[in-house]
Amino acid sequence: EKSKEFKEASKKAKNMMEDPQAAARMQAQAEHMVQRGNDQMKKGAMNSMADAMEAMNDPAVMGEAMKMMQNPDFARQMQQMQNDPAFGNYMAAMQEMMMDPNAKAKMEQMTNAMKTQL
């Protein structure tokens, strides 16, 4: 059975949804919260990618990354990750980072370093 508080909150929400102004205000607030959440996730992804790119400057880290990439199990895991919707945030962050000439140059430098290791 539902509690008295739940019933009161349900009634209040129903009344608010019936009022066009209140419904519009709630929708705008929800959209704003979603946008802020998306922005925070993208910012977090950008920071993670920047940290990863910085770590790749260390030859030991680069060597370990190369070993991992040559492991078929790791390649399979990476393929599965790319199918994960959360990975889209990192891809969006990477695309945005590539608009910055400095980040693009660092990424190209890292890519070239990896190619020479292979």
Secondary structure, 3 states (H helix, E strand, C coil): CCCHHHHHHHHHHHHHHHCHHHHHHHHHHHHHHHHHHHHHHHHHHHHHHHHHHHHCCCHHHHHHHHHHHHCHHHHHHHHHHHCCCCHHHHHHHHHHHCCCHHHHHHHHHHHHHHHHHC
